[in-house]
Amino acid sequence: MYSEEQLYSIALRECNLIGDINFYKLVRIFGSAKEAWEHAKKEYRKADGIGRKTVSDIGNITYLEFAESELKFCENNAIQIRLRHLNELPRLLNECDDAPAILYQKGNFDDGLKTLSLVGTRNISPYGKQFIHDFFEETQSNKYISISGLALGVDKEVHEQSLQYSIPTTAVLAHGFHMLYPAKNKKLSEKIIENNGALFTEFNSSRKPDRENFIQRNRIVAGISPATIVVETAFGGGSISTATFANNYNREVFALPGKITDKYSQGCNQLIFHNKARAISTLKDLTDSLDFNKPLEKIEELFPRSEENIQLSENQTVVYNSIINHPQITLDDLAQKISLPSHKILPVILELELLGKVKSYSGRQFTAI
């Protein structure tokens, strides 16, 4: 059922320092995950930017044994394995520089349908709930797949309303398929699959829903669709990262504006203020902009990027300059270089992402744009 290439892909991706970008670089140079597994340790100089330390874990039998057990787990649980280097990812996601090397799937996903990502706070208000209900009621005659993250609040409402109106829906998880988080949504996840939908995750069965996984997961939610709608979010909420990823991928972002006194509208209002999202004025304007009946085009043709001159604060400048000088620097290395604890750097990086100055990759790596 499963291939040798899937086996070696899982083993290679499990190695320390082999993130999605390095994985993709290695398989392009060596031709396959198996060839990279067998030759990259000795011939790493073939790949630009790959050093001896990066490949030091490759060939470790422990990872191959883990990959064997992972394939058995997938077989026992009806899990499909999609490999990026074989062009098996959803086509829009495959365009992203930091797309996952491996994507695990349960259920059905029709890559011929348009997709639309809808995200927001776990603390959904009646205002946000009404908007989601009205949106799905308005678009029920259109053929598309809704995408969200199966969290409580906005995500849950998106998936439930999709099912209510017979719109296929896909949930992107922040952990492996050995569990379902939050447990309250287990029945909902089963209904999604029963109703011709899918669950996706880039995480294998050893991965728990650690906090950083949710930000990493958000890039898939953003990358898989040509447009993302932010329903409600506080300033600095997880949905801000989804919107930032979408901006970095040249995708369209829409945000539902709200009162400036409402905590969970402040993030949406800020996205709009910084021209990182288009304000939703009416449902008709929104659906006209989404244009469900228009065939999919290349993303760069749909949403050309615009350059802005942005004045950075002192802290933003220090962090930004360090990232410029050290492309794909990790959070730990960044903290060491500028002598600041990581918990103080993260909010600054989030601000820089929101301003379109910095891009995040898996493994808490950052590159200036």
C-alpha positions as CSV (number, residue, x, y, z in Angstrom):
1,M,0.0,0.0,0.0
2,Y,2.8,2.4,0.9
3,S,5.9,3.1,-1.1
4,E,9.6,3.0,-0.4
5,E,9.8,6.7,-1.1
6,Q,7.3,7.4,1.6
7,L,9.3,5.3,4.0
8,Y,12.5,7.2,3.4
9,S,10.7,10.6,3.3
10,I,9.4,10.1,6.8
11,A,12.8,8.9,8.0
12,L,14.6,11.9,6.4
13,R,12.1,14.5,7.7
14,E,12.5,13.1,11.2
15,C,16.2,13.9,11.3
16,N,17.2,16.9,13.4
17,L,17.9,20.1,11.3
18,I,16.1,18.6,8.3
19,G,13.1,20.9,8.1
20,D,10.7,21.3,5.2
21,I,13.0,23.6,3.3
22,N,16.2,21.5,3.7
23,F,14.2,18.4,2.9
24,Y,13.0,19.8,-0.3
25,K,16.5,21.0,-1.2
26,L,18.0,17.6,-0.6
27,V,15.4,15.6,-2.6
28,R,15.8,18.0,-5.6
29,I,19.6,17.6,-5.5
30,F,19.7,13.8,-5.0
31,G,16.5,13.0,-6.9
32,S,14.6,11.2,-4.2
33,A,14.3,10.8,-0.5
34,K,15.9,7.4,-0.7
35,E,18.9,8.7,-2.6
36,A,19.2,11.6,-0.1
37,W,19.1,9.2,2.8
38,E,21.8,7.1,1.3
39,H,24.2,9.7,-0.1
40,A,23.6,13.2,1.4
41,K,25.7,12.6,4.5
42,K,28.8,12.1,2.3
43,E,27.9,14.3,-0.6
44,Y,26.2,17.2,1.3
45,R,28.4,19.8,-0.6
46,K,26.2,19.2,-3.6
47,A,23.5,21.3,-1.9
48,D,24.0,25.0,-1.4
49,G,23.5,26.1,2.2
50,I,23.7,22.5,3.6
51,G,26.5,21.9,6.0
52,R,28.0,18.9,7.7
53,K,26.0,19.6,10.9
54,T,22.7,19.7,9.0
55,V,23.2,16.1,7.6
56,S,24.8,14.6,10.6
57,D,21.6,12.7,11.6
58,I,20.9,11.3,8.2
59,G,21.2,7.5,8.0
60,N,20.3,6.9,11.7
61,I,18.6,3.6,11.8
62,T,16.3,4.8,14.6
63,Y,14.5,7.1,12.2
64,L,14.1,4.4,9.6
65,E,12.5,2.2,12.3
66,F,10.3,5.0,13.3
67,A,9.2,5.5,9.6
68,E,8.3,1.8,9.4
69,S,6.1,2.0,12.5
70,E,4.6,5.2,11.1
71,L,3.6,3.5,7.8
72,K,1.9,0.7,9.8
73,F,0.1,3.3,11.8
74,C,-1.1,5.0,8.6
75,E,-2.2,1.7,7.1
76,N,-4.2,0.7,10.2
77,N,-5.9,4.1,10.3
78,A,-6.7,4.7,6.7
79,I,-4.3,7.7,6.4
80,Q,-3.0,8.8,3.0
81,I,0.5,10.2,2.7
82,R,1.2,13.1,0.3
83,L,4.7,14.0,-0.6
84,R,5.5,17.5,-1.8
85,H,8.5,16.6,-4.0
86,L,6.2,14.2,-6.0
87,N,3.7,17.1,-6.4
88,E,1.1,15.4,-4.3
89,L,0.1,18.3,-2.2
90,P,-3.0,20.4,-2.9
91,R,-1.8,22.6,-5.8
92,L,-2.0,26.0,-4.2
93,L,-0.1,24.7,-1.1
94,N,2.5,23.2,-3.3
95,E,3.4,26.7,-4.6
96,C,4.5,27.9,-1.1
97,D,8.3,27.9,-0.4
98,D,7.8,26.4,3.0
99,A,5.1,23.9,2.2
100,P,5.2,20.7,4.3
101,A,7.4,18.0,2.9
102,I,4.8,15.4,4.0
103,L,1.1,15.9,4.4
104,Y,-1.0,13.2,6.1
105,Q,-4.7,13.0,5.1
106,K,-7.8,11.3,6.3
107,G,-11.0,11.6,4.2
108,N,-11.5,13.1,0.8
109,F,-10.2,16.3,-0.8
110,D,-11.2,17.4,-4.3
111,D,-8.3,19.5,-5.6
112,G,-10.4,20.6,-8.5
113,L,-12.7,22.7,-6.3
114,K,-11.9,26.2,-5.1
115,T,-10.9,26.5,-1.4
116,L,-11.6,29.3,1.1
117,S,-10.0,29.6,4.5
118,L,-12.0,31.1,7.4
119,V,-10.3,31.6,10.8
120,G,-10.7,33.4,14.0
121,T,-10.8,33.5,17.8
122,R,-11.8,30.7,20.1
123,N,-13.9,33.3,21.9
124,I,-16.4,33.8,19.2
125,S,-19.1,36.4,19.8
126,P,-22.8,36.4,18.6
127,Y,-21.6,38.9,15.9
128,G,-19.0,36.5,14.6
129,K,-21.4,33.6,14.7
130,Q,-24.1,35.5,12.8
131,F,-21.6,36.5,10.1
132,I,-20.5,32.8,9.6
133,H,-24.1,31.7,9.4
134,D,-25.0,34.4,7.0
135,F,-21.9,33.8,4.8
136,F,-22.6,30.0,4.4
137,E,-26.3,30.7,3.8
138,E,-25.3,33.2,1.0
139,T,-22.8,30.9,-0.6
140,Q,-24.5,27.5,-0.3
141,S,-25.1,27.3,-4.0
142,N,-21.4,27.7,-4.8
143,K,-19.0,24.8,-5.2
144,Y,-16.0,25.2,-2.9
145,I,-14.3,23.7,0.1
146,S,-14.1,25.6,3.4
147,I,-10.8,25.3,5.3
148,S,-10.3,25.9,9.0
149,G,-8.3,24.6,12.0
150,L,-10.9,22.5,14.0
151,A,-10.3,24.7,17.1
152,L,-13.2,25.8,19.3
153,G,-14.9,29.1,18.5
154,V,-14.7,30.4,14.9
155,D,-13.1,27.2,13.5
156,K,-15.8,25.0,15.0
157,E,-18.6,27.2,13.7
158,V,-17.0,27.2,10.2
159,H,-17.0,23.4,10.0
160,E,-20.5,23.1,11.5
161,Q,-22.1,25.6,9.2
162,S,-20.3,24.0,6.2
163,L,-21.9,20.7,7.2
164,Q,-25.2,22.3,7.7
165,Y,-25.2,23.7,4.1
166,S,-23.6,20.6,2.5
167,I,-20.3,22.4,1.7
168,P,-17.3,20.1,1.9
169,T,-14.9,21.2,4.7
170,T,-11.3,20.4,5.5
171,A,-9.7,20.8,8.9
172,V,-6.0,21.3,9.4
173,L,-4.6,19.9,12.7
174,A,-1.7,20.9,14.8
175,H,-0.8,17.3,15.9
176,G,-0.6,13.8,14.7
177,F,-3.6,11.5,13.9
178,H,-3.0,9.5,17.1
179,M,-5.3,11.9,18.9
180,L,-7.8,14.7,18.4
181,Y,-7.5,18.1,20.0
182,P,-9.6,19.5,21.4
183,A,-11.4,16.3,22.4
184,K,-14.7,18.1,22.3
185,N,-14.4,18.3,18.5
186,K,-13.9,14.5,18.0
187,K,-17.4,13.9,16.8
188,L,-17.2,16.9,14.5
189,S,-14.0,15.6,12.9
190,E,-15.8,12.3,12.2
191,K,-18.8,14.1,10.7
192,I,-16.4,16.1,8.4
193,I,-15.0,12.8,7.0
194,E,-18.4,11.2,6.7
195,N,-19.6,14.2,4.7
196,N,-16.9,14.0,2.0
197,G,-14.5,16.3,3.8
198,A,-10.9,15.8,5.0
199,L,-8.5,16.2,7.9
200,F,-4.9,17.2,7.1
201,T,-1.8,17.4,9.3
202,E,1.9,17.7,8.6
203,F,2.7,16.1,12.0
204,N,3.4,12.4,12.5
205,S,1.9,10.3,15.2
206,S,4.6,11.2,17.7
207,R,3.7,14.9,17.7
208,K,1.4,16.3,20.4
209,P,-0.5,19.7,20.1
210,D,2.4,21.8,21.3
211,R,1.9,25.5,21.3
212,E,4.3,26.3,18.4
213,N,2.6,23.7,16.2
214,F,-0.5,25.9,15.9
215,I,1.4,28.7,14.3
216,Q,3.2,26.2,12.0
217,R,-0.3,24.7,11.2
218,N,-1.6,28.2,10.2
219,R,0.7,28.5,7.2
220,I,-1.1,25.4,5.7
221,V,-4.5,27.0,6.3
222,A,-3.3,30.1,4.6
223,G,-1.4,28.4,1.8
224,I,-4.1,26.0,0.7
225,S,-6.5,28.7,-0.4
226,P,-6.4,31.8,-2.7
227,A,-8.2,33.8,0.0
228,T,-8.5,33.8,3.8
229,I,-11.3,35.5,5.9
230,V,-10.5,36.5,9.4
231,V,-13.8,36.6,11.3
232,E,-12.8,37.8,14.8
233,T,-9.4,38.0,16.5
234,A,-7.7,39.9,19.2
235,F,-4.4,41.8,18.5
236,G,-1.7,39.2,18.5
237,G,-4.1,36.3,18.2
238,G,-3.2,33.2,16.2
239,S,-5.3,34.3,13.3
240,I,-3.0,37.2,12.8
241,S,-0.3,34.7,11.9
242,T,-2.6,33.0,9.4
243,A,-3.3,36.4,7.8
244,T,0.4,37.2,7.7
245,F,1.2,33.9,6.0
246,A,-1.5,34.6,3.5
247,N,-0.1,38.0,2.7
248,N,3.4,36.5,2.3
249,Y,2.0,33.9,-0.1
250,N,0.4,36.7,-2.2
251,R,-3.1,35.6,-1.2
252,E,-6.1,37.8,-0.6
253,V,-7.1,38.5,3.0
254,F,-10.5,39.8,4.2
255,A,-11.3,40.8,7.7
256,L,-14.6,41.5,9.5
257,P,-14.4,44.9,11.1
258,G,-15.9,45.6,14.5
259,K,-16.1,48.1,17.3
260,I,-12.8,49.4,18.5
261,T,-13.9,48.6,22.1
262,D,-14.4,44.9,21.2
263,K,-11.3,43.0,22.1
264,Y,-11.9,40.3,19.5
265,S,-12.4,42.8,16.7
266,Q,-9.1,44.7,17.4
267,G,-7.0,42.3,15.4
268,C,-9.2,42.5,12.4
269,N,-9.3,46.3,12.6
270,Q,-5.6,46.4,12.8
271,L,-5.2,44.2,9.7
272,I,-7.4,46.5,7.8
273,F,-5.7,49.6,9.1
274,H,-2.3,48.3,8.0
275,N,-3.7,47.4,4.6
276,K,-3.1,43.7,5.3
277,A,-6.7,42.8,4.8
278,R,-9.7,44.2,2.9
279,A,-12.6,45.2,5.1
280,I,-15.8,43.2,4.7
281,S,-18.6,45.8,4.1
282,T,-21.4,43.6,2.8
283,L,-21.8,39.9,2.1
284,K,-22.5,40.8,-1.6
285,D,-19.3,42.7,-1.9
286,L,-17.4,39.9,-0.3
287,T,-18.9,37.1,-2.5
288,D,-18.4,39.3,-5.6
289,S,-14.7,39.7,-4.6
290,L,-14.3,36.0,-4.0
291,D,-15.9,35.2,-7.4
292,F,-16.4,31.5,-6.9
293,N,-17.3,30.9,-10.5
294,K,-14.0,32.3,-11.8
295,P,-11.5,29.5,-12.7
296,L,-8.4,29.3,-10.6
297,E,-5.4,31.3,-11.9
298,K,-1.8,31.6,-10.7
299,I,-1.7,33.4,-7.4
300,E,0.8,36.0,-8.5
301,E,-1.5,37.0,-11.3
302,L,-4.5,37.4,-9.0
303,F,-2.9,39.4,-6.3
304,P,0.3,41.3,-7.3
305,R,2.3,42.5,-4.3
306,S,2.8,46.1,-3.5
307,E,5.8,47.7,-1.9
308,E,5.5,49.9,1.1
309,N,7.9,52.2,2.9
310,I,7.4,51.4,6.6
311,Q,9.1,53.2,9.5
312,L,10.2,50.6,12.0
313,S,10.5,51.1,15.8
314,E,13.9,50.7,17.5
315,N,13.1,47.1,18.6
316,Q,11.8,46.2,15.2
317,T,14.9,47.5,13.5
318,V,17.2,45.5,15.8
319,V,15.4,42.3,15.2
320,Y,14.8,43.0,11.5
321,N,18.5,43.8,10.8
322,S,19.7,40.7,12.6
323,I,17.3,38.5,10.5
324,I,18.5,40.3,7.3
325,N,22.1,39.4,8.2
326,H,21.3,35.8,9.1
327,P,18.7,34.4,6.7
328,Q,16.6,31.5,8.1
329,I,17.9,32.2,11.6
330,T,16.3,30.3,14.4
331,L,14.6,31.9,17.4
332,D,17.2,30.6,19.8
333,D,20.1,31.9,17.7
334,L,18.3,35.3,17.3
335,A,17.9,35.6,21.0
336,Q,21.6,34.9,21.5
337,K,22.7,37.4,18.9
338,I,20.7,40.3,20.2
339,S,20.8,39.4,23.9
340,L,17.0,39.3,24.4
341,P,14.9,36.4,25.7
342,S,12.8,34.7,23.1
343,H,9.5,35.6,24.7
344,K,10.3,39.3,24.2
345,I,11.4,38.7,20.6
346,L,8.3,36.8,19.4
347,P,5.9,39.8,19.7
348,V,8.3,41.9,17.7
349,I,8.6,39.2,15.0
350,L,4.8,39.0,14.9
351,E,4.7,42.8,14.3
352,L,7.3,42.5,11.6
353,E,5.2,39.7,10.0
354,L,2.1,41.9,10.1
355,L,4.1,44.6,8.4
356,G,5.2,42.2,5.7
357,K,8.9,42.5,6.6
358,V,9.6,39.0,7.9
359,K,8.5,35.5,6.9
360,S,8.3,32.6,9.3
361,Y,9.2,29.0,8.5
362,S,8.7,25.7,10.3
363,G,11.1,25.1,13.2
364,R,10.9,28.8,14.2
365,Q,13.1,30.1,11.5
366,F,12.8,33.6,10.0
367,T,13.8,35.3,6.8
368,A,13.5,39.0,5.8
369,I,11.3,39.7,2.8
